Amino acid sequence: MVMLKVMQQYYSATGDKRVIDFMTKYFQYQLKTLPVYPLDHWTFWARYRGGDNLMSVYWLYNITGDDFLLDLGEIIYSQTFPFTQIFTSHNWWHTGSMHCVNLAHGMKTPLIYYQRHPEQKYVDAAKQGLKDINTFISGPHGVIIGDEALHGNNPTQGSELCTAVEMMFSLENMLQIAGDPDYASQIERIAFNALPTQISDNFMTRQYFQQINQVEISMCDRNFDTNHHGTTTCFGLLSGYPCCTSNMHQGWPKFVQNLFYKTNDGGIAALLYSPSQVKTEINGQQILIKEKTVYPFEETVRFQIYTDNPVCFPFHLRIPEWCTAPELHVNGKSIKLDKIKNGIAVIKRTWRNDDLVVLKLPMKIRLTEWYERSQSVERGPLVYALRLEEKWQWNDNVPANGRLDKGFWEVHTTSPWNYALIARDPAKMEEHYRVAVRTDVTSYPWNISGAPLEIRTKGKKIPDWNIYNGSAGPLPYSIPAGREIKTSEEDIMLIPYGCTTLRIAEFPIFL
């Protein structure tokens, strides 16, 4: 199933017809073999990941039109874990019920099958599945919490790196099919928060599990479902299982592949925002669109359109749900945004060479509620976390587990981390959370020295909130009014979650 995805990627880059011949023969083999040896004959993993297999079958059908592929699709779907039924049962997310990465793979299955059977129940199942993930087994970073089995939504439980990249891949396919901007928002939440923090700047080491509240990275058996000799939070080439080393590189390239889409009305949609350019053809005309932005660190996205001849098409732009006052200009002229439908604004006009579209998405500070009534600070698509100094230490005391690791990186801090935030009037958030923007954004901003933004606010220490077994101790309940904590307010600094290695991102609140 993994190699089928590789073949698709290779074909999209080269057009090599051998891919079509190879995949056709392989699927003929599957059609003959699966009735005798079903997907889970040798391993249960295949049953949970049948949606990937089905996705590749439909991809090939859209190229060749071979009817046998549709018959094969029915067999594969019948042998795949029943995600559609599970997601509509409303009782599937309990601790230990499923492997985290299997869920990340499988969450797209209802919508993959929907392409052949366009019934509303598959759309509804996918939406309900994501809603329940975000309610019961995720956090502000957007990733399923599971270390390795599902493990609730406590911010000190682990989230596997493979889960982040596979969730992004599933959501990208779901967005292609359904066009639902909620999937785009979830992709950005993962890509701009969870993904960069879990990979070292040079992409030579990574964490197997990250924690939302992560105050120490060390060799230690934590309260995880699986501990891998205590290596799971350490940065290494092979810490935890090696799967994340194989998998981590797909996150950004596939994100880039999903910035622009063709639409059913003959137009182009920009549903995820990042610096990029796209070349395509519309109505026989070659079109080049260059997107210039420092999003998600700035509010403005600019699209310059290049075409030899005027061409008419609708340009779809996503308006994120967190943005309440978007602004849109074409060649300096303001465009009314009174026809936003399902989070998408559409501009239909005849486009000429060098036309400029400027979309401004004002970002306001907001607090969102998570585990034990804790709150996270968000602004635009970014989650903000307490900035902690980092001391990286090499540990070559490798456990005798038969691995090839020569050691791991641990990270410690001397910074205080046990802060609660102070409840504020939602209408006056900008008074209490002061945003500072750097003008010199580096080419790789995902570290504490390169963080392009910071937020200054006040916090109060909770003296009895201490480290427990290598992690932040149990998250204190938010502090009710009238309970006195004899600590004074202090200035604290928050930076984007993706720029941190150590952090607190779910805070207790002094109410």
ROKEFI-903705 format. One record per residue (C-alpha): x, y, z. Coordinates in Angstrom, 2 decimals, always signed. Layout:
BEGIN
- east	north	up
- X	Y	Z
...
This chain:
BEGIN
- east	north	up
- +0.00	+0.00	+0.00
- +2.87	+2.34	+0.76
- +4.57	+1.51	-2.53
- +1.34	+2.18	-4.43
- +1.45	+5.73	-3.06
- +5.10	+5.95	-4.11
- +4.13	+4.86	-7.62
- +1.43	+7.55	-7.79
- +3.91	+10.21	-6.68
- +6.47	+9.02	-9.21
- +3.92	+9.03	-12.04
- +2.72	+12.53	-11.17
- +6.33	+13.75	-11.46
- +7.41	+11.82	-14.56
- +4.39	+10.48	-16.47
- +6.25	+7.16	-16.75
- +3.71	+4.75	-18.35
- +5.37	+1.75	-16.71
- +3.59	+2.78	-13.51
- +0.20	+2.26	-15.15
- +1.21	-1.16	-16.48
- +2.67	-2.21	-13.13
- -0.31	-1.09	-11.07
- -2.78	-2.67	-13.50
- -1.04	-6.04	-13.17
- -0.79	-5.75	-9.41
- -4.49	-4.97	-9.04
- -5.37	-7.91	-11.29
- -3.34	-10.03	-8.87
- -5.24	-8.55	-5.92
- -8.60	-9.22	-7.62
- -7.66	-12.89	-7.93
- -5.99	-13.25	-4.52
- -8.02	-11.23	-1.98
- -11.09	-13.51	-2.03
- -8.80	-16.33	-0.86
- -6.33	-14.38	+1.27
- -8.09	-11.23	+2.56
- -6.30	-8.06	+3.62
- -5.78	-9.16	+7.21
- -4.69	-12.72	+6.39
- -1.06	-11.99	+7.31
- -1.40	-8.83	+9.38
- -4.20	-6.81	+10.98
- -2.48	-3.59	+9.85
- -3.73	-4.07	+6.29
- -7.36	-4.18	+7.42
- -7.08	-0.75	+9.01
- -5.21	+0.72	+6.06
- -7.35	-0.62	+3.26
- -8.49	+2.94	+2.52
- -5.02	+3.67	+1.14
- -5.28	+0.62	-1.12
- -8.75	+1.71	-2.28
- -7.51	+5.25	-2.93
- -4.87	+3.91	-5.34
- -7.41	+1.68	-7.10
- -9.71	+4.63	-7.77
- -6.75	+6.76	-8.86
- -5.84	+4.19	-11.51
- -9.48	+3.80	-12.59
- -9.66	+7.53	-13.29
- -6.75	+7.07	-15.70
- -7.59	+3.75	-17.42
- -11.34	+3.27	-16.91
- -10.82	-0.48	-16.43
- -14.07	-1.85	-14.95
- -12.35	-4.63	-13.01
- -10.91	-1.93	-10.73
- -14.40	-1.05	-9.49
- -15.02	-4.71	-8.65
- -11.71	-4.82	-6.80
- -12.68	-1.67	-4.92
- -15.79	-3.35	-3.51
- -13.72	-6.30	-2.28
- -11.14	-4.04	-0.63
- -13.77	-1.90	+1.09
- -15.58	-5.00	+2.39
- -12.32	-6.25	+3.96
- -11.34	-2.87	+5.45
- -12.03	-1.90	+9.06
- -15.57	-0.38	+9.08
- -14.67	+3.25	+9.75
- -17.99	+4.50	+8.39
- -19.98	+2.49	+10.93
- -17.51	+3.19	+13.74
- -17.56	+6.96	+13.22
- -21.36	+7.03	+13.39
- -21.50	+4.88	+16.54
- -20.32	+7.75	+18.81
- -18.52	+5.34	+21.16
- -15.24	+4.29	+19.64
- -12.55	+6.61	+21.03
- -11.96	+5.03	+24.44
- -8.39	+4.43	+25.63
- -6.71	+1.54	+23.89
- -9.44	+1.02	+21.31
- -7.27	+1.62	+18.24
- -3.73	+2.30	+17.13
- -3.17	+6.03	+16.60
- -1.59	+5.81	+13.15
- -4.15	+3.29	+11.92
- -6.83	+5.84	+12.81
- -4.88	+8.58	+11.01
- -4.74	+6.38	+7.89
- -8.32	+5.20	+8.14
- -10.12	+8.47	+8.82
- -10.28	+9.18	+5.06
- -11.83	+5.81	+4.18
- -15.52	+6.93	+4.17
- -14.78	+9.74	+1.73
- -12.54	+7.59	-0.47
- -15.44	+5.14	-0.87
- -17.87	+8.05	-1.34
- -16.30	+8.70	-4.76
- -17.87	+5.47	-6.02
- -20.98	+5.64	-3.81
- -21.91	+9.34	-3.42
- -24.22	+8.96	-0.44
- -24.47	+11.55	+2.32
- -23.79	+8.97	+5.05
- -20.13	+8.78	+4.03
- -19.73	+12.56	+4.15
- -21.45	+12.64	+7.56
- -19.29	+9.81	+8.91
- -16.07	+11.59	+7.98
- -17.26	+14.84	+9.58
- -18.37	+13.09	+12.76
- -15.11	+11.17	+12.98
- -13.06	+14.37	+12.87
- -15.37	+16.08	+15.36
- -14.97	+13.24	+17.84
- -11.20	+13.15	+17.35
- -10.99	+16.85	+18.20
- -13.33	+16.49	+21.19
- -12.02	+13.35	+22.87
- -8.54	+12.34	+21.66
- -6.73	+15.42	+20.43
- -5.46	+18.80	+21.59
- -4.70	+22.27	+20.29
- -1.90	+20.93	+18.06
- -4.53	+19.07	+16.01
- -3.07	+15.56	+16.24
- -4.64	+12.35	+17.53
- -3.15	+11.52	+20.95
- -1.97	+7.94	+21.10
- +1.23	+6.42	+22.44
- +0.69	+3.98	+20.59
- -2.91	+3.11	+21.37
- -5.44	+5.94	+21.75
- -4.91	+7.59	+25.13
- -7.48	+10.32	+25.79
- -6.57	+14.02	+25.62
- -4.26	+14.62	+28.56
- -1.54	+17.06	+27.37
- +1.26	+14.87	+28.76
- +0.28	+11.81	+26.73
- +2.24	+11.25	+23.54
- +1.41	+12.01	+19.92
- +3.34	+9.98	+17.37
- +5.09	+11.76	+14.48
- +3.67	+9.23	+12.02
- +0.21	+10.25	+13.19
- +0.85	+13.88	+12.27
- +2.04	+13.20	+8.72
- -0.59	+10.51	+8.05
- -3.38	+12.74	+9.40
- -2.22	+15.48	+7.04
- -2.20	+13.05	+4.10
- -5.68	+11.75	+4.95
- -7.08	+15.25	+5.41
- -5.53	+16.39	+2.12
- -7.34	+13.60	+0.30
- -10.56	+14.38	+2.17
- -10.23	+18.03	+1.17
- -9.73	+17.08	-2.48
- -12.94	+15.04	-2.47
- -15.29	+17.07	-0.25
- -13.88	+20.59	-0.63
- -14.76	+21.14	+3.03
- -12.69	+24.02	+4.52
- -12.81	+22.37	+7.96
- -10.34	+19.82	+6.62
- -8.07	+22.63	+5.41
- -8.15	+24.24	+8.86
- -7.17	+20.94	+10.48
- -4.29	+20.48	+8.01
- -2.94	+23.93	+8.87
- -3.34	+23.29	+12.59
- -1.14	+20.18	+12.29
- +1.34	+21.56	+9.75
- +1.99	+24.85	+11.52
- +2.04	+23.51	+15.09
- +2.66	+19.78	+15.57
- +4.77	+18.91	+12.54
- +7.79	+21.25	+12.84
- +8.29	+20.84	+16.60
- +8.80	+17.08	+16.32
- +11.61	+17.18	+13.74
- +15.10	+18.64	+14.22
- +16.08	+21.59	+12.04
- +18.40	+19.47	+9.88
- +15.87	+16.60	+9.53
- +18.43	+14.14	+10.86
- +16.67	+13.36	+14.14
- +13.08	+13.35	+15.35
- +10.88	+12.57	+18.34
- +8.74	+9.48	+18.27
- +6.20	+11.03	+20.67
- +5.68	+14.71	+21.41
- +3.74	+16.10	+24.37
- +1.57	+19.22	+24.31
- +2.89	+20.11	+27.76
- +6.52	+19.03	+27.39
- +8.94	+20.29	+30.02
- +11.69	+17.67	+29.74
- +12.94	+15.39	+26.99
- +14.85	+12.54	+28.55
- +15.41	+8.81	+28.68
- +12.48	+7.83	+30.90
- +9.53	+5.43	+31.00
- +6.53	+7.74	+31.08
- +2.81	+7.08	+31.39
- +2.65	+5.98	+27.76
- +1.05	+2.91	+26.27
- +4.46	+1.99	+24.82
- +7.84	+3.29	+26.02
- +10.53	+1.71	+23.82
- +13.12	+1.51	+26.61
- +12.45	+5.13	+27.54
- +13.54	+6.57	+24.18
- +10.18	+7.78	+22.92
- +10.51	+11.52	+23.57
- +14.26	+11.71	+22.81
- +15.46	+13.13	+19.52
- +17.18	+10.39	+17.58
- +17.38	+8.69	+14.24
- +15.72	+5.53	+15.49
- +14.13	+6.45	+18.84
- +10.87	+4.61	+19.38
- +10.19	+2.64	+16.20
- +12.06	+3.54	+12.97
- +8.76	+4.17	+11.13
- +8.82	+7.89	+11.93
- +12.27	+8.23	+10.34
- +10.84	+6.78	+7.14
- +7.67	+8.81	+7.36
- +8.59	+12.30	+8.53
- +9.69	+13.60	+5.13
- +6.28	+13.27	+3.48
- +4.64	+16.00	+5.60
- +5.85	+19.16	+3.86
- +6.04	+17.94	+0.21
- +2.48	+16.63	+0.24
- +1.32	+19.80	+1.98
- +2.82	+21.77	-0.92
- +1.03	+19.52	-3.42
- -2.30	+20.50	-1.88
- -2.09	+24.29	-1.82
- -4.13	+24.72	-5.04
- -7.00	+22.78	-6.58
- -9.03	+22.76	-9.77
- -12.75	+23.22	-9.08
- -15.91	+21.79	-10.60
- -16.91	+25.22	-11.97
- -13.76	+25.45	-14.07
- -11.81	+27.58	-11.64
- -8.91	+27.43	-9.21
- -9.10	+27.18	-5.43
- -6.42	+28.23	-2.94
- -7.46	+26.42	+0.23
- -4.16	+26.29	+2.13
- -1.86	+29.29	+2.29
- +1.94	+29.31	+1.98
- +4.56	+30.89	-0.31
- +4.27	+29.02	-3.60
- +3.44	+29.16	-7.27
- +1.24	+27.05	-9.53
- +1.16	+26.61	-13.29
- -1.96	+25.28	-14.96
- -4.20	+25.62	-18.00
- -7.71	+27.08	-18.07
- -9.85	+27.42	-21.20
- -6.78	+26.69	-23.30
- -4.72	+29.42	-21.64
- -1.56	+28.89	-19.61
- -1.90	+30.47	-16.15
- +0.79	+31.15	-13.56
- -0.17	+32.22	-10.04
- +2.54	+33.31	-7.61
- +1.55	+33.38	-3.96
- +3.65	+35.71	-1.81
- +3.16	+35.64	+1.93
- +4.76	+34.95	+5.30
- +1.53	+33.26	+6.45
- +0.97	+31.86	+9.06
- +3.18	+34.51	+10.65
- +1.48	+37.41	+8.84
- -2.11	+38.27	+7.99
- -1.75	+39.10	+4.28
- -1.67	+36.70	+1.32
- -0.93	+38.08	-2.17
- -1.66	+36.32	-5.46
- -0.07	+37.66	-8.67
- -1.68	+36.25	-11.82
- +0.21	+35.91	-15.09
- -1.41	+35.06	-18.44
- -0.59	+35.89	-22.07
- -4.27	+36.49	-22.88
- -7.30	+37.50	-20.79
- -9.10	+34.47	-19.37
- -12.30	+34.19	-17.34
- -12.46	+31.81	-14.39
- -13.62	+31.78	-10.77
- -10.91	+32.07	-8.12
- -11.89	+30.39	-4.82
- -10.27	+31.55	-1.57
- -10.73	+29.97	+1.83
- -11.76	+32.24	+4.69
- -10.67	+30.47	+7.91
- -13.31	+30.10	+10.61
- -11.17	+32.07	+13.07
- -11.21	+35.17	+10.84
- -14.23	+37.39	+11.47
- -13.31	+40.45	+9.37
- -11.51	+39.38	+6.16
- -10.59	+41.94	+3.53
- -10.15	+41.32	-0.19
- -8.72	+43.61	-2.89
- -8.20	+43.11	-6.62
- -5.75	+45.55	-8.19
- -6.19	+47.84	-5.23
- -9.99	+47.89	-5.39
- -11.93	+46.53	-2.41
- -14.17	+43.54	-3.13
- -17.25	+42.94	-0.97
- -17.19	+39.64	+0.85
- -20.92	+39.30	+1.32
- -21.16	+36.01	-0.58
- -18.93	+33.73	+1.48
- -20.47	+30.27	+1.28
- -19.28	+27.47	+3.53
- -16.06	+29.34	+4.28
- -15.16	+29.98	+0.62
- -15.12	+33.36	-1.17
- -15.33	+33.24	-4.97
- -14.17	+35.96	-7.36
- -15.32	+35.37	-10.94
- -13.94	+37.78	-13.49
- -11.81	+38.02	-16.59
- -8.24	+37.92	-15.39
- -5.46	+39.80	-17.15
- -1.72	+39.64	-16.92
- -0.28	+41.00	-13.68
- -3.60	+41.17	-11.85
- -3.04	+41.24	-8.09
- -5.33	+39.68	-5.48
- -4.65	+40.64	-1.86
- -6.42	+38.72	+0.91
- -6.08	+40.02	+4.44
- -7.02	+37.72	+7.31
- -6.87	+39.71	+10.57
- -5.75	+37.49	+13.43
- -7.18	+38.06	+16.89
- -6.07	+36.52	+20.17
- -8.47	+33.85	+21.42
- -8.43	+31.28	+24.21
- -9.69	+27.76	+23.52
- -10.66	+25.23	+26.19
- -9.09	+21.78	+26.50
- -8.29	+19.11	+29.12
- -9.48	+19.80	+32.69
- -10.76	+23.24	+31.61
- -7.25	+24.30	+30.68
- -6.90	+26.93	+27.98
- -4.61	+27.48	+25.03
- -3.67	+30.77	+23.43
- -4.35	+30.89	+19.69
- -3.96	+33.55	+17.04
- -4.83	+32.73	+13.45
- -3.77	+29.15	+12.68
- -1.03	+29.21	+15.31
- -1.11	+27.91	+18.87
- +1.22	+29.72	+21.28
- +3.25	+28.07	+24.02
- +5.38	+29.18	+26.93
- +8.93	+29.85	+25.77
- +11.44	+27.80	+27.77
- +15.22	+27.90	+27.46
- +16.64	+24.70	+25.99
- +19.79	+22.82	+26.95
- +20.48	+19.98	+24.51
- +22.54	+17.07	+25.87
- +23.83	+13.99	+24.04
- +23.13	+10.70	+25.82
- +25.09	+7.73	+24.51
- +23.85	+5.38	+27.23
- +21.88	+3.39	+24.66
- +19.61	+0.64	+26.03
- +20.56	-2.88	+25.00
- +17.63	-3.32	+22.63
- +19.41	-4.51	+19.53
- +19.08	-1.12	+17.82
- +21.77	+0.64	+15.80
- +21.35	+3.94	+17.69
- +24.59	+5.46	+18.91
- +22.76	+7.81	+21.26
- +19.93	+10.28	+21.65
- +19.45	+13.97	+22.33
- +17.84	+14.97	+25.60
- +16.58	+18.52	+26.23
- +16.31	+20.13	+29.67
- +15.48	+23.60	+30.93
- +16.18	+25.78	+33.94
- +13.23	+28.05	+33.07
- +10.19	+27.99	+35.36
- +7.25	+26.42	+33.57
- +4.47	+25.91	+36.15
- +2.42	+28.97	+35.23
- -1.31	+29.56	+35.08
- -2.80	+32.25	+32.88
- -5.19	+34.86	+34.24
- -8.78	+35.04	+33.05
- -9.41	+38.14	+30.92
- -12.38	+39.85	+29.32
- -12.63	+38.32	+25.80
- -13.38	+41.78	+24.41
- -10.08	+43.14	+25.76
- -7.66	+40.35	+24.87
- -5.31	+42.63	+22.90
- -4.78	+44.72	+26.05
- -3.46	+41.73	+27.97
- -1.76	+39.76	+25.17
- +0.70	+42.02	+23.37
- +1.92	+40.71	+20.03
- +5.40	+41.57	+18.72
- +6.35	+40.74	+15.12
- +9.90	+40.31	+13.86
- +10.70	+41.75	+10.46
- +13.61	+39.40	+9.76
- +11.86	+36.05	+9.31
- +14.48	+33.40	+8.62
- +14.24	+30.75	+5.93
- +13.66	+28.17	+8.67
- +11.72	+29.83	+11.50
- +10.74	+26.72	+13.46
- +12.98	+27.14	+16.52
- +13.10	+29.44	+19.54
- +15.81	+31.68	+18.11
- +13.98	+32.14	+14.82
- +10.43	+32.52	+16.15
- +8.91	+35.33	+14.03
- +6.29	+36.25	+16.64
- +6.04	+36.51	+20.38
- +3.21	+37.33	+22.76
- +3.78	+38.96	+26.13
- +1.26	+38.42	+28.89
- +1.00	+37.79	+32.66
- +1.01	+34.50	+34.50
- +1.12	+33.20	+38.07
- +3.10	+30.21	+39.27
- +1.34	+27.27	+40.86
- +3.93	+26.11	+43.43
- +2.66	+22.54	+43.79
- +2.61	+21.85	+40.05
- +5.89	+19.96	+39.63
- +7.63	+17.48	+37.38
- +6.41	+13.92	+37.80
- +8.24	+11.03	+36.15
- +9.85	+13.17	+33.46
- +6.67	+15.07	+32.61
- +4.67	+17.99	+33.91
- +2.63	+16.63	+36.82
- -1.15	+16.25	+36.63
- -2.68	+19.40	+35.15
- -4.22	+21.48	+37.97
- -7.86	+22.41	+37.69
- -8.38	+26.02	+36.73
- -8.24	+28.06	+39.91
- -11.67	+29.34	+41.01
- -12.14	+32.90	+42.22
- -11.67	+33.14	+45.99
- -8.92	+30.52	+46.22
- -5.75	+32.36	+47.13
- -2.44	+31.40	+45.53
- +0.34	+33.34	+47.20
- +2.35	+34.12	+44.10
- +2.51	+37.39	+42.23
- +1.81	+38.06	+38.58
- +4.87	+37.74	+36.34
- +5.64	+38.64	+32.75
- +5.80	+35.55	+30.54
- +6.57	+35.10	+26.85
- +4.69	+32.88	+24.43
- +5.96	+31.89	+20.99
- +4.44	+29.72	+18.24
- +4.08	+26.08	+19.32
- +5.95	+24.90	+16.23
- +9.00	+26.96	+17.26
- +9.28	+25.26	+20.66
- +10.92	+22.07	+21.83
- +9.99	+22.42	+25.49
- +6.73	+24.18	+26.34
- +3.46	+24.51	+28.17
- +0.60	+24.94	+25.70
- -2.41	+23.99	+27.84
- -2.52	+26.31	+30.84
- -4.60	+26.26	+34.02
- -6.51	+29.54	+34.43
- -6.99	+31.83	+37.41
- -10.69	+32.53	+37.03
